[in-house]
Amino acid sequence: MNRIVMFLATNMAVMVVFSIITSVFGLDKAIGQSPVTLIIYASLFGFVGSFISLAMSKSMAIRSMNVQLIDQPANETERWLQATVHAQAKEAGIGLPDVGIFQQASPNAFATGWNKNDSLVAVSSGLLQTMSKEEVEAVLAHEVAHVYNGDMVTMGLVQGVLNTFVIIFSRILGTLINNAMRGNNSGGGGYGMGFFIGNILGNVVFGFLASLIAAWFSRQREFRADAGGAKLAGREHMISALEALKRGSSAEPDLPERLAAFGITGGQLSALRSTHPPLDVRIARLRAEA
C-alpha cells in the first residue's frame, strides 16, 4: 500500500509549478547567477514544496481514496477498528489518529498526516473482510508505528533536501541549454526559451531521480514500521499479517502511487521505484529478529 506516491507526485507537481512561476514572472533574473543566491533560493523553495505536499497529504488521501472517516462508529466493526487504533496510539504515546475505511477489494491500509498528533490511519474494506482480527490488529500497529516513528515528517525533510538539489541541477541544465541555443551570443547574459525549457525538463528528470532516492529511504523505514508493529501487536501476528497480504495483494490494483510510502504493502513497481521491500524480505527480517 502507499502513502508516498501521493506525496511524491504532489511534491513534483509543486516543484514544476514553482519553476514555471519563477520563469514567467522573471524571478530567475532576480536570483541571478550567484551561487550563494541560488543555494538560498533552492533551499527555500525545495523545503517549501516538500512541506506543502506534507501539509496536504491527509486531506488529499481522504479525497483521492474516498476514505469514510469514523466519527461515530455505526457498527461493531467500526467500533473495534477505532478502539484498536486509539489503544495502540496511546501505548505508543502519540495523539489519537483519525480512523477511516476506503472501498477496495484487496487488503490494504495506510497512514498519513503532517505530524504525530494529527494523523490518519485508513484500511480497505477488503482487509477487514479477508484477514483475522489478529492480522488486522498487526496491520494497524504497523501504520501506528509509521506515525510514531515520524516517517511523514522525516520523508518531508528528506524530500526537501532532494528538492534543493533538483532545483540547482535544473537551473544548471537550463543555463547549458540556453547557452547552446544562443551559440556565439551566449555571453550576452539573460534567460531565453532554452533556459525555460531546460529548467522544466530538469525538474521532471532530476525530480524522477530524486524520487528513486526517496523510495530507497522509504524501504528502510518500512522495516522499522514492521518492527514497531511487531512490538505493538506481536511478532507472529505481524508475520501472519504480511503472509496474508501476500495471498491477497493480487485481488485488485494497489493504492494510487501518490500514497505508496506510508502503506502496508508496495505497488507493482520496479525494484528501484518501489517504496516497500518485497514481502518475503520483510517476513524474513522479522523472523531473523525474533
C-alpha positions as protocol buffer text, in pm:
chain_id: "A"
residue {
  index: 1
  type: MET
  ca { x: 0 y: 0 z: 0 }
}
residue {
  index: 2
  type: ASN
  ca { x: 108 y: 353 z: -35 }
}
residue {
  index: 3
  type: ARG
  ca { x: 136 y: 670 z: 150 }
}
residue {
  index: 4
  type: ILE
  ca { x: 421 y: 815 z: -51 }
}
residue {
  index: 5
  type: VAL
  ca { x: 332 y: 822 z: -414 }
}
residue {
  index: 6
  type: MET
  ca { x: 69 y: 1081 z: -345 }
}
residue {
  index: 7
  type: PHE
  ca { x: 334 y: 1270 z: -150 }
}
residue {
  index: 8
  type: LEU
  ca { x: 599 y: 1230 z: -423 }
}
residue {
  index: 9
  type: ALA
  ca { x: 364 y: 1315 z: -709 }
}
residue {
  index: 10
  type: THR
  ca { x: 227 y: 1619 z: -527 }
}
residue {
  index: 11
  type: ASN
  ca { x: 578 y: 1730 z: -445 }
}
residue {
  index: 12
  type: MET
  ca { x: 692 y: 1702 z: -806 }
}
residue {
  index: 13
  type: ALA
  ca { x: 385 y: 1893 z: -925 }
}
residue {
  index: 14
  type: VAL
  ca { x: 454 y: 2171 z: -674 }
}
residue {
  index: 15
  type: MET
  ca { x: 816 y: 2188 z: -788 }
}
residue {
  index: 16
  type: VAL
  ca { x: 722 y: 2219 z: -1155 }
}
residue {
  index: 17
  type: VAL
  ca { x: 466 y: 2488 z: -1074 }
}
residue {
  index: 18
  type: PHE
  ca { x: 729 y: 2682 z: -876 }
}
residue {
  index: 19
  type: SER
  ca { x: 965 y: 2654 z: -1171 }
}
residue {
  index: 20
  type: ILE
  ca { x: 704 y: 2791 z: -1411 }
}
residue {
  index: 21
  type: ILE
  ca { x: 615 y: 3076 z: -1177 }
}
residue {
  index: 22
  type: THR
  ca { x: 977 y: 3187 z: -1131 }
}
residue {
  index: 23
  type: SER
  ca { x: 1031 y: 3181 z: -1508 }
}
residue {
  index: 24
  type: VAL
  ca { x: 706 y: 3353 z: -1610 }
}
residue {
  index: 25
  type: PHE
  ca { x: 731 y: 3632 z: -1352 }
}
residue {
  index: 26
  type: GLY
  ca { x: 1100 y: 3695 z: -1406 }
}
residue {
  index: 27
  type: LEU
  ca { x: 1215 y: 3579 z: -1065 }
}
residue {
  index: 28
  type: ASP
  ca { x: 1503 y: 3398 z: -1236 }
}
residue {
  index: 29
  type: LYS
  ca { x: 1661 y: 3733 z: -1315 }
}
residue {
  index: 30
  type: ALA
  ca { x: 1638 y: 3838 z: -951 }
}
residue {
  index: 31
  type: ILE
  ca { x: 1805 y: 3516 z: -845 }
}
residue {
  index: 32
  type: GLY
  ca { x: 2089 y: 3579 z: -1087 }
}
residue {
  index: 33
  type: GLN
  ca { x: 2398 y: 3366 z: -1127 }
}
residue {
  index: 34
  type: SER
  ca { x: 2535 y: 3399 z: -773 }
}
residue {
  index: 35
  type: PRO
  ca { x: 2595 y: 3051 z: -624 }
}
residue {
  index: 36
  type: VAL
  ca { x: 2501 y: 3176 z: -277 }
}
residue {
  index: 37
  type: THR
  ca { x: 2174 y: 3327 z: -400 }
}
residue {
  index: 38
  type: LEU
  ca { x: 2095 y: 3011 z: -593 }
}
residue {
  index: 39
  type: ILE
  ca { x: 2155 y: 2786 z: -290 }
}
residue {
  index: 40
  type: ILE
  ca { x: 1934 y: 3006 z: -70 }
}
residue {
  index: 41
  type: TYR
  ca { x: 1660 y: 3010 z: -333 }
}
residue {
  index: 42
  type: ALA
  ca { x: 1685 y: 2635 z: -395 }
}
residue {
  index: 43
  type: SER
  ca { x: 1674 y: 2552 z: -23 }
}
residue {
  index: 44
  type: LEU
  ca { x: 1378 y: 2784 z: 39 }
}
residue {
  index: 45
  type: PHE
  ca { x: 1163 y: 2658 z: -244 }
}
residue {
  index: 46
  type: GLY
  ca { x: 1284 y: 2299 z: -207 }
}
residue {
  index: 47
  type: PHE
  ca { x: 1163 y: 2273 z: 151 }
}
residue {
  index: 48
  type: VAL
  ca { x: 852 y: 2482 z: 87 }
}
residue {
  index: 49
  type: GLY
  ca { x: 749 y: 2239 z: -190 }
}
residue {
  index: 50
  type: SER
  ca { x: 811 y: 1940 z: 33 }
}
residue {
  index: 51
  type: PHE
  ca { x: 618 y: 2072 z: 331 }
}
residue {
  index: 52
  type: ILE
  ca { x: 327 y: 2193 z: 119 }
}
residue {
  index: 53
  type: SER
  ca { x: 299 y: 1832 z: 0 }
}
residue {
  index: 54
  type: LEU
  ca { x: 323 y: 1712 z: 359 }
}
residue {
  index: 55
  type: ALA
  ca { x: 58 y: 1955 z: 481 }
}
residue {
  index: 56
  type: MET
  ca { x: -178 y: 1843 z: 203 }
}
residue {
  index: 57
  type: SER
  ca { x: -115 y: 1471 z: 247 }
}
residue {
  index: 58
  type: LYS
  ca { x: -400 y: 1392 z: 485 }
}
residue {
  index: 59
  type: SER
  ca { x: -674 y: 1583 z: 304 }
}
residue {
  index: 60
  type: MET
  ca { x: -558 y: 1458 z: -37 }
}
residue {
  index: 61
  type: ALA
  ca { x: -554 y: 1099 z: 85 }
}
residue {
  index: 62
  type: ILE
  ca { x: -910 y: 1130 z: 215 }
}
residue {
  index: 63
  type: ARG
  ca { x: -1034 y: 1276 z: -114 }
}
residue {
  index: 64
  type: SER
  ca { x: -838 y: 1056 z: -354 }
}
residue {
  index: 65
  type: MET
  ca { x: -924 y: 729 z: -178 }
}
residue {
  index: 66
  type: ASN
  ca { x: -1275 y: 839 z: -77 }
}
residue {
  index: 67
  type: VAL
  ca { x: -1198 y: 748 z: 283 }
}
residue {
  index: 68
  type: GLN
  ca { x: -1504 y: 737 z: 506 }
}
residue {
  index: 69
  type: LEU
  ca { x: -1393 y: 869 z: 843 }
}
residue {
  index: 70
  type: ILE
  ca { x: -1533 y: 702 z: 1154 }
}
residue {
  index: 71
  type: ASP
  ca { x: -1666 y: 987 z: 1365 }
}
residue {
  index: 72
  type: GLN
  ca { x: -1945 y: 794 z: 1533 }
}
residue {
  index: 73
  type: PRO
  ca { x: -1899 y: 417 z: 1482 }
}
residue {
  index: 74
  type: ALA
  ca { x: -2203 y: 273 z: 1307 }
}
residue {
  index: 75
  type: ASN
  ca { x: -2140 y: -94 z: 1385 }
}
residue {
  index: 76
  type: GLU
  ca { x: -1925 y: -329 z: 1590 }
}
residue {
  index: 77
  type: THR
  ca { x: -1653 y: -350 z: 1326 }
}
residue {
  index: 78
  type: GLU
  ca { x: -1610 y: 27 z: 1320 }
}
residue {
  index: 79
  type: ARG
  ca { x: -1612 y: 45 z: 1699 }
}
residue {
  index: 80
  type: TRP
  ca { x: -1345 y: -225 z: 1723 }
}
residue {
  index: 81
  type: LEU
  ca { x: -1134 y: -64 z: 1449 }
}
residue {
  index: 82
  type: GLN
  ca { x: -1138 y: 281 z: 1606 }
}
residue {
  index: 83
  type: ALA
  ca { x: -1081 y: 145 z: 1958 }
}
residue {
  index: 84
  type: THR
  ca { x: -786 y: -68 z: 1843 }
}
residue {
  index: 85
  type: VAL
  ca { x: -610 y: 218 z: 1665 }
}
residue {
  index: 86
  type: HIS
  ca { x: -665 y: 452 z: 1959 }
}
residue {
  index: 87
  type: ALA
  ca { x: -540 y: 193 z: 2209 }
}
residue {
  index: 88
  type: GLN
  ca { x: -225 y: 139 z: 2004 }
}
residue {
  index: 89
  type: ALA
  ca { x: -174 y: 514 z: 1970 }
}
residue {
  index: 90
  type: LYS
  ca { x: -198 y: 557 z: 2347 }
}
residue {
  index: 91
  type: GLU
  ca { x: 52 y: 276 z: 2400 }
}
residue {
  index: 92
  type: ALA
  ca { x: 288 y: 439 z: 2151 }
}
residue {
  index: 93
  type: GLY
  ca { x: 245 y: 780 z: 2314 }
}
residue {
  index: 94
  type: ILE
  ca { x: 104 y: 973 z: 2018 }
}
residue {
  index: 95
  type: GLY
  ca { x: -216 y: 1167 z: 1956 }
}
residue {
  index: 96
  type: LEU
  ca { x: -527 y: 971 z: 1858 }
}
residue {
  index: 97
  type: PRO
  ca { x: -533 y: 935 z: 1477 }
}
residue {
  index: 98
  type: ASP
  ca { x: -844 y: 977 z: 1267 }
}
residue {
  index: 99
  type: VAL
  ca { x: -961 y: 633 z: 1155 }
}
residue {
  index: 100
  type: GLY
  ca { x: -1131 y: 555 z: 825 }
}
residue {
  index: 101
  type: ILE
  ca { x: -1230 y: 287 z: 574 }
}
residue {
  index: 102
  type: PHE
  ca { x: -1198 y: 300 z: 195 }
}
residue {
  index: 103
  type: GLN
  ca { x: -1360 y: 64 z: -55 }
}
residue {
  index: 104
  type: GLN
  ca { x: -1108 y: -171 z: -216 }
}
residue {
  index: 105
  type: ALA
  ca { x: -1128 y: -547 z: -259 }
}
residue {
  index: 106
  type: SER
  ca { x: -759 y: -611 z: -191 }
}
residue {
  index: 107
  type: PRO
  ca { x: -630 y: -598 z: 168 }
}
residue {
  index: 108
  type: ASN
  ca { x: -454 y: -269 z: 224 }
}
residue {
  index: 109
  type: ALA
  ca { x: -400 y: 15 z: 471 }
}
residue {
  index: 110
  type: PHE
  ca { x: -209 y: 339 z: 503 }
}
residue {
  index: 111
  type: ALA
  ca { x: -120 y: 615 z: 747 }
}
residue {
  index: 112
  type: THR
  ca { x: -52 y: 977 z: 665 }
}
residue {
  index: 113
  type: GLY
  ca { x: -58 y: 1323 z: 820 }
}
residue {
  index: 114
  type: TRP
  ca { x: 178 y: 1611 z: 887 }
}
residue {
  index: 115
  type: ASN
  ca { x: 271 y: 1520 z: 1245 }
}
residue {
  index: 116
  type: LYS
  ca { x: 236 y: 1251 z: 1512 }
}
residue {
  index: 117
  type: ASN
  ca { x: -66 y: 1416 z: 1671 }
}
residue {
  index: 118
  type: ASP
  ca { x: -265 y: 1490 z: 1355 }
}
residue {
  index: 119
  type: SER
  ca { x: -261 y: 1170 z: 1152 }
}
residue {
  index: 120
  type: LEU
  ca { x: -493 y: 936 z: 966 }
}
residue {
  index: 121
  type: VAL
  ca { x: -500 y: 556 z: 966 }
}
residue {
  index: 122
  type: ALA
  ca { x: -723 y: 404 z: 699 }
}
residue {
  index: 123
  type: VAL
  ca { x: -789 y: 44 z: 596 }
}
residue {
  index: 124
  type: SER
  ca { x: -954 y: -112 z: 294 }
}
residue {
  index: 125
  type: SER
  ca { x: -1284 y: -295 z: 313 }
}
residue {
  index: 126
  type: GLY
  ca { x: -1103 y: -596 z: 166 }
}
residue {
  index: 127
  type: LEU
  ca { x: -860 y: -606 z: 455 }
}
residue {
  index: 128
  type: LEU
  ca { x: -1143 y: -621 z: 708 }
}
residue {
  index: 129
  type: GLN
  ca { x: -1319 y: -894 z: 510 }
}
residue {
  index: 130
  type: THR
  ca { x: -1024 y: -1125 z: 439 }
}
residue {
  index: 131
  type: MET
  ca { x: -798 y: -1104 z: 745 }
}
residue {
  index: 132
  type: SER
  ca { x: -842 y: -1221 z: 1101 }
}
residue {
  index: 133
  type: LYS
  ca { x: -871 y: -972 z: 1386 }
}
residue {
  index: 134
  type: GLU
  ca { x: -517 y: -1053 z: 1498 }
}
residue {
  index: 135
  type: GLU
  ca { x: -384 y: -986 z: 1147 }
}
residue {
  index: 136
  type: VAL
  ca { x: -581 y: -664 z: 1113 }
}
residue {
  index: 137
  type: GLU
  ca { x: -451 y: -554 z: 1452 }
}
residue {
  index: 138
  type: ALA
  ca { x: -94 y: -615 z: 1331 }
}
residue {
  index: 139
  type: VAL
  ca { x: -155 y: -411 z: 1014 }
}
residue {
  index: 140
  type: LEU
  ca { x: -295 y: -128 z: 1225 }
}
residue {
  index: 141
  type: ALA
  ca { x: 7 y: -150 z: 1455 }
}
residue {
  index: 142
  type: HIS
  ca { x: 236 y: -118 z: 1151 }
}
residue {
  index: 143
  type: GLU
  ca { x: 59 y: 201 z: 1048 }
}
residue {
  index: 144
  type: VAL
  ca { x: 63 y: 342 z: 1401 }
}
residue {
  index: 145
  type: ALA
  ca { x: 437 y: 266 z: 1410 }
}
residue {
  index: 146
  type: HIS
  ca { x: 480 y: 478 z: 1095 }
}
residue {
  index: 147
  type: VAL
  ca { x: 314 y: 765 z: 1279 }
}
residue {
  index: 148
  type: TYR
  ca { x: 514 y: 709 z: 1599 }
}
residue {
  index: 149
  type: ASN
  ca { x: 842 y: 694 z: 1403 }
}
residue {
  index: 150
  type: GLY
  ca { x: 763 y: 1031 z: 1248 }
}
residue {
  index: 151
  type: ASP
  ca { x: 802 y: 890 z: 900 }
}
residue {
  index: 152
  type: MET
  ca { x: 583 y: 1154 z: 736 }
}
residue {
  index: 153
  type: VAL
  ca { x: 795 y: 1442 z: 869 }
}
residue {
  index: 154
  type: THR
  ca { x: 1118 y: 1251 z: 808 }
}
residue {
  index: 155
  type: MET
  ca { x: 1025 y: 1193 z: 445 }
}
residue {
  index: 156
  type: GLY
  ca { x: 934 y: 1561 z: 420 }
}
residue {
  index: 157
  type: LEU
  ca { x: 1283 y: 1660 z: 534 }
}
residue {
  index: 158
  type: VAL
  ca { x: 1450 y: 1409 z: 301 }
}
residue {
  index: 159
  type: GLN
  ca { x: 1241 y: 1532 z: 10 }
}
residue {
  index: 160
  type: GLY
  ca { x: 1326 y: 1892 z: 98 }
}
residue {
  index: 161
  type: VAL
  ca { x: 1698 y: 1817 z: 64 }
}
residue {
  index: 162
  type: LEU
  ca { x: 1638 y: 1631 z: -262 }
}
residue {
  index: 163
  type: ASN
  ca { x: 1427 y: 1919 z: -394 }
}
residue {
  index: 164
  type: THR
  ca { x: 1712 y: 2161 z: -322 }
}
residue {
  index: 165
  type: PHE
  ca { x: 1947 y: 1962 z: -543 }
}
residue {
  index: 166
  type: VAL
  ca { x: 1679 y: 1919 z: -810 }
}
residue {
  index: 167
  type: ILE
  ca { x: 1638 y: 2297 z: -834 }
}
residue {
  index: 168
  type: ILE
  ca { x: 2012 y: 2360 z: -852 }
}
residue {
  index: 169
  type: PHE
  ca { x: 2078 y: 2095 z: -1118 }
}
residue {
  index: 170
  type: SER
  ca { x: 1769 y: 2202 z: -1315 }
}
residue {
  index: 171
  type: ARG
  ca { x: 1894 y: 2560 z: -1334 }
}
residue {
  index: 172
  type: ILE
  ca { x: 2238 y: 2439 z: -1441 }
}
residue {
  index: 173
  type: LEU
  ca { x: 2076 y: 2232 z: -1717 }
}
residue {
  index: 174
  type: GLY
  ca { x: 1862 y: 2528 z: -1819 }
}
residue {
  index: 175
  type: THR
  ca { x: 2167 y: 2753 z: -1841 }
}
residue {
  index: 176
  type: LEU
  ca { x: 2358 y: 2498 z: -2051 }
}
residue {
  index: 177
  type: ILE
  ca { x: 2069 y: 2456 z: -2295 }
}
residue {
  index: 178
  type: ASN
  ca { x: 2011 y: 2831 z: -2307 }
}
residue {
  index: 179
  type: ASN
  ca { x: 2378 y: 2895 z: -2391 }
}
residue {
  index: 180
  type: ALA
  ca { x: 2381 y: 2617 z: -2650 }
}
residue {
  index: 181
  type: MET
  ca { x: 2075 y: 2764 z: -2826 }
}
residue {
  index: 182
  type: ARG
  ca { x: 2226 y: 3112 z: -2827 }
}
residue {
  index: 183
  type: GLY
  ca { x: 2555 y: 2991 z: -2968 }
}
residue {
  index: 184
  type: ASN
  ca { x: 2802 y: 3273 z: -3007 }
}
residue {
  index: 185
  type: ASN
  ca { x: 2567 y: 3509 z: -2828 }
}
residue {
  index: 186
  type: SER
  ca { x: 2576 y: 3304 z: -2507 }
}
residue {
  index: 187
  type: GLY
  ca { x: 2791 y: 3559 z: -2334 }
}
residue {
  index: 188
  type: GLY
  ca { x: 2521 y: 3822 z: -2362 }
}
residue {
  index: 189
  type: GLY
  ca { x: 2351 y: 3714 z: -2038 }
}
residue {
  index: 190
  type: GLY
  ca { x: 1981 y: 3683 z: -1973 }
}
residue {
  index: 191
  type: TYR
  ca { x: 1744 y: 3390 z: -1984 }
}
residue {
  index: 192
  type: GLY
  ca { x: 1577 y: 3275 z: -2302 }
}
residue {
  index: 193
  type: MET
  ca { x: 1342 y: 2997 z: -2405 }
}
residue {
  index: 194
  type: GLY
  ca { x: 1626 y: 2747 z: -2373 }
}
residue {
  index: 195
  type: PHE
  ca { x: 1658 y: 2818 z: -2003 }
}
residue {
  index: 196
  type: PHE
  ca { x: 1283 y: 2785 z: -1951 }
}
residue {
  index: 197
  type: ILE
  ca { x: 1269 y: 2452 z: -2137 }
}
residue {
  index: 198
  type: GLY
  ca { x: 1582 y: 2316 z: -1968 }
}
residue {
  index: 199
  type: ASN
  ca { x: 1464 y: 2420 z: -1624 }
}
residue {
  index: 200
  type: ILE
  ca { x: 1127 y: 2249 z: -1664 }
}
residue {
  index: 201
  type: LEU
  ca { x: 1288 y: 1940 z: -1818 }
}
residue {
  index: 202
  type: GLY
  ca { x: 1540 y: 1929 z: -1534 }
}
residue {
  index: 203
  type: ASN
  ca { x: 1267 y: 1942 z: -1272 }
}
residue {
  index: 204
  type: VAL
  ca { x: 1098 y: 1641 z: -1432 }
}
residue {
  index: 205
  type: VAL
  ca { x: 1412 y: 1434 z: -1495 }
}
residue {
  index: 206
  type: PHE
  ca { x: 1600 y: 1517 z: -1175 }
}
residue {
  index: 207
  type: GLY
  ca { x: 1273 y: 1501 z: -982 }
}
residue {
  index: 208
  type: PHE
  ca { x: 1228 y: 1143 z: -1103 }
}
residue {
  index: 209
  type: LEU
  ca { x: 1581 y: 1052 z: -999 }
}
residue {
  index: 210
  type: ALA
  ca { x: 1519 y: 1211 z: -660 }
}
residue {
  index: 211
  type: SER
  ca { x: 1206 y: 1000 z: -623 }
}
residue {
  index: 212
  type: LEU
  ca { x: 1422 y: 686 z: -657 }
}
residue {
  index: 213
  type: ILE
  ca { x: 1633 y: 803 z: -363 }
}
residue {
  index: 214
  type: ALA
  ca { x: 1319 y: 883 z: -163 }
}
residue {
  index: 215
  type: ALA
  ca { x: 1181 y: 537 z: -245 }
}
residue {
  index: 216
  type: TRP
  ca { x: 1501 y: 371 z: -119 }
}
residue {
  index: 217
  type: PHE
  ca { x: 1475 y: 567 z: 205 }
}
residue {
  index: 218
  type: SER
  ca { x: 1109 y: 466 z: 236 }
}
residue {
  index: 219
  type: ARG
  ca { x: 1202 y: 100 z: 208 }
}
residue {
  index: 220
  type: GLN
  ca { x: 1435 y: 133 z: 505 }
}
residue {
  index: 221
  type: ARG
  ca { x: 1161 y: 300 z: 711 }
}
residue {
  index: 222
  type: GLU
  ca { x: 929 y: 11 z: 623 }
}
residue {
  index: 223
  type: PHE
  ca { x: 1146 y: -234 z: 815 }
}
residue {
  index: 224
  type: ARG
  ca { x: 1123 y: -5 z: 1119 }
}
residue {
  index: 225
  type: ALA
  ca { x: 744 y: 8 z: 1092 }
}
residue {
  index: 226
  type: ASP
  ca { x: 731 y: -373 z: 1075 }
}
residue {
  index: 227
  type: ALA
  ca { x: 941 y: -393 z: 1391 }
}
residue {
  index: 228
  type: GLY
  ca { x: 716 y: -137 z: 1559 }
}
residue {
  index: 229
  type: GLY
  ca { x: 407 y: -330 z: 1453 }
}
residue {
  index: 230
  type: ALA
  ca { x: 557 y: -649 z: 1595 }
}
residue {
  index: 231
  type: LYS
  ca { x: 618 y: -473 z: 1926 }
}
residue {
  index: 232
  type: LEU
  ca { x: 261 y: -344 z: 1950 }
}
residue {
  index: 233
  type: ALA
  ca { x: 71 y: -646 z: 1816 }
}
residue {
  index: 234
  type: GLY
  ca { x: 312 y: -939 z: 1849 }
}
residue {
  index: 235
  type: ARG
  ca { x: 580 y: -1064 z: 1610 }
}
residue {
  index: 236
  type: GLU
  ca { x: 390 y: -1374 z: 1498 }
}
residue {
  index: 237
  type: HIS
  ca { x: 78 y: -1170 z: 1427 }
}
residue {
  index: 238
  type: MET
  ca { x: 285 y: -923 z: 1223 }
}
residue {
  index: 239
  type: ILE
  ca { x: 438 y: -1208 z: 1023 }
}
residue {
  index: 240
  type: SER
  ca { x: 93 y: -1365 z: 976 }
}
residue {
  index: 241
  type: ALA
  ca { x: -44 y: -1034 z: 852 }
}
residue {
  index: 242
  type: LEU
  ca { x: 235 y: -997 z: 594 }
}
residue {
  index: 243
  type: GLU
  ca { x: 177 y: -1352 z: 474 }
}
residue {
  index: 244
  type: ALA
  ca { x: -195 y: -1275 z: 440 }
}
residue {
  index: 245
  type: LEU
  ca { x: -108 y: -966 z: 237 }
}
residue {
  index: 246
  type: LYS
  ca { x: 97 y: -1185 z: 3 }
}
residue {
  index: 247
  type: ARG
  ca { x: -207 y: -1403 z: -59 }
}
residue {
  index: 248
  type: GLY
  ca { x: -445 y: -1114 z: -118 }
}
residue {
  index: 249
  type: SER
  ca { x: -237 y: -845 z: -284 }
}
residue {
  index: 250
  type: SER
  ca { x: -325 y: -952 z: -639 }
}
residue {
  index: 251
  type: ALA
  ca { x: -702 y: -917 z: -593 }
}
residue {
  index: 252
  type: GLU
  ca { x: -712 y: -557 z: -711 }
}
residue {
  index: 253
  type: PRO
  ca { x: -466 y: -280 z: -808 }
}
residue {
  index: 254
  type: ASP
  ca { x: -291 y: -122 z: -512 }
}
residue {
  index: 255
  type: LEU
  ca { x: -335 y: 228 z: -385 }
}
residue {
  index: 256
  type: PRO
  ca { x: -251 y: 515 z: -618 }
}
residue {
  index: 257
  type: GLU
  ca { x: 125 y: 572 z: -636 }
}
residue {
  index: 258
  type: ARG
  ca { x: 79 y: 902 z: -452 }
}
residue {
  index: 259
  type: LEU
  ca { x: 17 y: 710 z: -129 }
}
residue {
  index: 260
  type: ALA
  ca { x: 284 y: 448 z: -169 }
}
residue {
  index: 261
  type: ALA
  ca { x: 539 y: 510 z: 101 }
}
residue {
  index: 262
  type: PHE
  ca { x: 322 y: 506 z: 408 }
}
residue {
  index: 263
  type: GLY
  ca { x: 116 y: 193 z: 348 }
}
residue {
  index: 264
  type: ILE
  ca { x: 147 y: -171 z: 444 }
}
residue {
  index: 265
  type: THR
  ca { x: 224 y: -322 z: 100 }
}
residue {
  index: 266
  type: GLY
  ca { x: 405 y: -191 z: -205 }
}
residue {
  index: 267
  type: GLY
  ca { x: 269 y: -141 z: -553 }
}
residue {
  index: 268
  type: GLN
  ca { x: 361 y: -335 z: -867 }
}
residue {
  index: 269
  type: LEU
  ca { x: 655 y: -104 z: -925 }
}
residue {
  index: 270
  type: SER
  ca { x: 1005 y: -184 z: -1037 }
}
residue {
  index: 271
  type: ALA
  ca { x: 1255 y: -262 z: -762 }
}
residue {
  index: 272
  type: LEU
  ca { x: 1411 y: 83 z: -776 }
}
residue {
  index: 273
  type: ARG
  ca { x: 1083 y: 273 z: -765 }
}
residue {
  index: 274
  type: SER
  ca { x: 914 y: 55 z: -504 }
}
residue {
  index: 275
  type: THR
  ca { x: 857 y: 227 z: -172 }
}
residue {
  index: 276
  type: HIS
  ca { x: 827 y: -111 z: 4 }
}
residue {
  index: 277
  type: PRO
  ca { x: 1067 y: -407 z: 22 }
}
residue {
  index: 278
  type: PRO
  ca { x: 930 y: -740 z: -106 }
}
residue {
  index: 279
  type: LEU
  ca { x: 701 y: -906 z: 144 }
}
residue {
  index: 280
  type: ASP
  ca { x: 923 y: -1215 z: 157 }
}
residue {
  index: 281
  type: VAL
  ca { x: 1218 y: -998 z: 259 }
}
residue {
  index: 282
  type: ARG
  ca { x: 1014 y: -825 z: 528 }
}
residue {
  index: 283
  type: ILE
  ca { x: 893 y: -1156 z: 668 }
}
residue {
  index: 284
  type: ALA
  ca { x: 1247 y: -1294 z: 672 }
}
residue {
  index: 285
  type: ARG
  ca { x: 1372 y: -983 z: 853 }
}
residue {
  index: 286
  type: LEU
  ca { x: 1108 y: -1021 z: 1123 }
}
residue {
  index: 287
  type: ARG
  ca { x: 1188 y: -1387 z: 1173 }
}
residue {
  index: 288
  type: ALA
  ca { x: 1559 y: -1313 z: 1195 }
}
residue {
  index: 289
  type: GLU
  ca { x: 1496 y: -1051 z: 1464 }
}
residue {
  index: 290
  type: ALA
  ca { x: 1300 y: -1293 z: 1682 }
}
